[in-house]
Amino acid sequence: MIWEVLGSVLLGLGLSWAAASRLSHRLPAHRTVYTAGPVGALFGAYVTHMALGAGHVPATLVGALLVGAVLLSLLLRPTRRGLRRPQTSAS
């Protein structure tokens, strides 16, 4: 169990680092990103561990990785190009 927790926290930190280094212009403050990654990974590990039971460490870590990535993706803001409003024609 301790390896699942430690592994999921490290995976969450790795995801946070990758997201912060590649998408820093689309993310909020680094403190939020570096907190959300491990928290999401811990939650994912918890849910996967409860669903599968003990003895499935690789699957639990995959679940932690997926939920951590999903939580970090929720922090993304749209780019300026994506904020265009559609042109309406005045008839």
C-alpha positions as CSV (number, residue, x, y, z in Angstrom):
1,M,0.0,0.0,0.0
2,I,2.8,2.4,0.8
3,W,4.3,1.8,-2.6
4,E,1.1,2.7,-4.3
5,V,0.8,6.0,-2.3
6,L,4.5,6.9,-2.9
7,G,4.3,5.9,-6.6
8,S,1.1,7.9,-7.2
9,V,2.5,11.0,-5.5
10,L,5.6,10.8,-7.6
11,L,3.6,10.2,-10.8
12,G,1.4,13.2,-9.9
13,L,4.5,15.4,-9.4
14,G,5.9,14.2,-12.7
15,L,2.6,15.1,-14.4
16,S,2.6,18.5,-12.8
17,W,6.1,19.2,-13.8
18,A,5.4,18.1,-17.4
19,A,2.3,20.2,-17.6
20,A,3.9,23.3,-16.0
21,S,6.9,23.1,-18.3
22,R,5.0,22.6,-21.5
23,L,1.7,24.5,-20.9
24,S,2.7,27.2,-18.4
25,H,0.9,29.9,-20.5
26,R,-2.4,28.0,-20.3
27,L,-2.3,27.0,-16.6
28,P,-2.9,28.9,-13.4
29,A,-0.2,29.5,-10.7
30,H,2.4,26.8,-10.3
31,R,1.4,26.2,-6.7
32,T,-2.0,25.1,-7.9
33,V,-0.6,22.9,-10.6
34,Y,1.9,21.2,-8.3
35,T,-0.9,20.6,-5.7
36,A,-3.5,19.3,-8.1
37,G,-1.3,16.7,-9.8
38,P,-0.4,14.7,-6.7
39,V,-3.9,15.1,-5.2
40,G,-5.5,13.8,-8.3
41,A,-3.1,10.9,-8.5
42,L,-3.8,10.0,-4.9
43,F,-7.5,10.1,-5.5
44,G,-7.1,8.0,-8.6
45,A,-4.9,5.5,-6.7
46,Y,-7.5,5.3,-3.9
47,V,-10.4,4.7,-6.3
48,T,-8.5,2.2,-8.4
49,H,-7.3,0.4,-5.3
50,M,-10.9,0.2,-3.9
51,A,-12.2,-1.1,-7.2
52,L,-9.6,-3.7,-7.8
53,G,-8.4,-4.6,-4.3
54,A,-5.0,-5.3,-3.0
55,G,-2.2,-6.8,-5.2
56,H,-2.8,-4.8,-8.3
57,V,0.0,-2.2,-7.9
58,P,0.6,-1.5,-11.7
59,A,-3.1,-1.1,-12.4
60,T,-3.5,1.2,-9.4
61,L,-0.6,3.3,-10.6
62,V,-2.2,3.5,-14.1
63,G,-5.4,4.6,-12.5
64,A,-3.5,7.3,-10.5
65,L,-1.8,8.5,-13.7
66,L,-5.1,8.8,-15.6
67,V,-7.0,10.6,-12.9
68,G,-4.1,12.9,-12.2
69,A,-3.9,13.8,-15.9
70,V,-7.7,14.4,-16.0
71,L,-7.5,16.7,-13.0
72,L,-4.7,18.7,-14.5
73,S,-6.5,19.0,-17.8
74,L,-9.4,20.6,-16.0
75,L,-7.0,23.5,-15.0
76,L,-6.3,24.3,-18.7
77,R,-7.5,27.7,-20.0
78,P,-8.3,28.3,-23.6
79,T,-5.9,30.0,-25.8
80,R,-6.5,33.5,-27.1
81,R,-7.2,32.1,-30.6
82,G,-10.0,29.9,-29.2
83,L,-11.9,32.9,-27.8
84,R,-13.1,34.3,-31.1
85,R,-16.7,35.1,-31.2
86,P,-18.7,34.0,-34.3
87,Q,-19.6,36.7,-36.7
88,T,-23.3,37.3,-37.0
89,S,-24.8,38.9,-40.1
90,A,-27.2,41.8,-39.5
91,S,-30.1,41.4,-41.9
